[in-house]
Amino acid sequence: MHQTFPGTRSVIYNGKKTISANGTQEIIAAAQSVSQITIRALAGNTNPVFIGDADVSATTGLALAAGETVTFPVGNLADVWVDVTTNGEGVTFLAS
């Protein structure tokens, strides 16, 4: 989903990503060129979620506890991967 604001060239993408099976890393969203992303772990998560590249896991990713947020530059949404240790947990994101 995206929103374009009148008078600007910026497009904002937002979404929610939940992982149904723990230990199964997935891309946060389909390929889309962006310059930065903010990711927030879902408030209802019981365990950390892990953010990283295609090899992300509970031992290699950036851990976010429930409600924690991280913002960083990225060129494409498909370069950001998520993994969980508890089935059905995940993140929301906002990118532009």
Number of C-alpha atoms within 10 A of each C-alpha: 7 11 11 11 9 7 6 7 8 12 14 15 18 16 14 15 19 19 22 16 14 16 16 15 22 21 19 24 19 11 13 14 15 17 13 15 21 15 23 20 27 23 14 11 19 12 17 22 29 25 28 18 17 16 14 21 23 18 8 12 18 17 21 21 18 19 15 15 15 14 13 10 12 16 15 18 22 17 17 20 21 29 33 28 19 17 16 13 24 29 27 18 21 16 23 21
